[in-house]
Amino acid sequence: MDLLCALCGLCVPVLGCGKKGPPLAPLIKLPLPPGDLTAARRGNTVDLSFSVPGVNTDGTRPANVERADVYAITAPETVPPLSDANLLKFGTKVATVAVKAPRDPNLTADADDPSDEVDAPEGVGLDQGALARNQRTADA
C-alpha cells in the first residue's frame, strides 16, 4: 500500500507542470508580398502590374488579404530605398485593388493539404494569384 501511495504522489506533480509566463498575442497570418511587380512609365502614364498573393508568409492558404493599396512617390534617384513606413508617410495612395478575401483568416490549409479543406475566398475583387493591372496618368 505504501508503494501505491508513493507512486500516486509522484504522478500528481508531473500532471501539474506547464510553461509559465505572460500570455502570447494571437498569431496574425501575413500575406506574401505581391510577386512579379513591374512598373513602366511612358510619358505621363505609369503601367503597374503584380500578382495578387495567394499564400501567407508561413505557407498557409488562402492568403489573409482583402485589398492591395498602390502608393506613388516622386523622389530623386540618389535617395536610399524607402522604408514601408516612409512610403506610407510621404507617398500618395493612388489606387486600391480589391481582392477576394478568406471568410475566416484563421482557417487556412497548409501547403501540402488538399485545397478543399478550407472555403475559397469570397467577395468582390480579383482572385488570389491573379495578375492585377493598374494604369495611372501622372499629374503634369
C-alpha positions in Angstrom: 0.0 0.0 0.0 2.9 2.4 0.8 4.3 1.8 -2.7 1.0 2.7 -4.3 0.8 5.9 -2.3 4.4 6.8 -3.3 3.6 6.2 -7.0 0.5 8.4 -6.8 2.5 11.1 -5.1 5.0 11.1 -8.0 2.3 11.3 -10.7 0.5 14.4 -9.3 3.4 16.9 -9.7 4.1 15.7 -13.2 0.5 16.4 -14.3 0.6 19.9 -12.9 3.7 21.1 -14.9 3.3 23.8 -17.5 5.1 26.7 -19.0 4.6 29.9 -17.0 4.8 33.3 -18.4 2.7 36.1 -19.9 0.1 35.2 -22.5 1.1 35.3 -26.1 -0.5 37.6 -28.7 -2.6 35.8 -31.3 -0.7 34.7 -34.4 -1.5 37.0 -37.3 -1.1 35.5 -40.7 0.5 37.9 -43.2 0.3 37.5 -46.9 3.4 37.3 -49.0 4.4 40.5 -50.8 3.0 40.8 -54.3 5.0 38.9 -56.9 6.1 39.9 -60.4 5.9 43.6 -59.6 6.6 45.7 -62.7 6.1 49.4 -63.2 6.7 51.1 -66.6 6.5 54.8 -67.2 5.5 56.0 -70.7 5.3 59.8 -70.8 2.8 60.8 -68.1 1.3 57.3 -67.8 2.5 54.6 -65.4 1.5 51.0 -66.0 1.7 48.8 -62.9 1.2 45.0 -62.7 1.7 42.5 -59.9 0.5 39.0 -58.9 -2.0 39.1 -56.0 -0.7 36.9 -53.1 -2.4 33.6 -52.7 -0.3 32.3 -49.8 0.7 33.6 -46.3 4.3 34.0 -45.2 4.0 30.7 -43.2 3.0 28.8 -46.4 -0.7 28.5 -45.5 -3.5 29.4 -47.9 -5.7 31.3 -48.7 -3.7 34.5 -48.1 -5.1 36.9 -45.5 -5.6 39.8 -47.9 -8.7 41.8 -48.9 -7.1 44.6 -50.9 -3.8 45.9 -52.3 -3.2 49.6 -51.9 -1.0 51.3 -54.5 1.2 54.2 -53.4 3.2 56.6 -55.5 6.1 58.8 -54.6 8.4 61.0 -56.5 11.9 61.2 -55.2 15.4 61.7 -56.7 17.4 58.5 -57.6 20.0 59.5 -55.0 17.6 58.8 -52.1 18.2 55.4 -50.5 15.4 52.8 -50.7 12.3 54.0 -48.8 11.0 52.0 -45.8 7.4 50.9 -45.7 6.7 53.5 -43.0 8.2 56.4 -45.0 6.3 55.3 -48.2 3.1 55.4 -46.2 4.1 58.8 -44.6 5.3 60.6 -47.7 3.6 58.7 -50.6 0.2 59.2 -52.0 -2.3 56.4 -52.3 -3.3 56.3 -56.0 -5.3 53.1 -56.2 -6.9 50.2 -54.3 -7.2 46.8 -55.9 -10.0 44.7 -54.3 -9.2 41.0 -53.7 -11.4 38.1 -52.7 -10.8 37.6 -49.0 -10.9 34.5 -46.9 -14.2 34.0 -44.9 -12.1 33.4 -41.8 -8.4 34.3 -41.9 -7.7 31.8 -39.1 -9.0 28.8 -41.1 -6.2 28.0 -43.5 -4.7 25.0 -45.1 -1.0 24.1 -45.1 0.8 24.0 -48.4 0.6 20.2 -48.7 -3.1 19.9 -47.7 -5.8 19.4 -50.3 -7.4 22.6 -51.5 -10.9 21.5 -50.4 -10.0 21.7 -46.7 -10.9 25.4 -46.5 -13.5 27.6 -48.0 -12.5 29.5 -51.1 -12.0 33.3 -50.8 -15.2 35.3 -51.5 -16.4 38.8 -52.2 -15.8 41.4 -54.9 -12.4 41.7 -56.5 -9.6 39.7 -58.1 -8.9 36.0 -57.3 -5.9 35.3 -55.2 -3.0 34.5 -57.5 -4.4 36.6 -60.4 -2.5 39.3 -62.2 -3.5 42.9 -61.2 -3.0 45.7 -63.6 -3.4 49.5 -62.9 -2.7 52.4 -65.2 -2.4 55.9 -63.8 -1.7 59.2 -65.5 0.8 61.4 -63.6 -0.1 65.0 -62.9 1.9 67.4 -65.2 
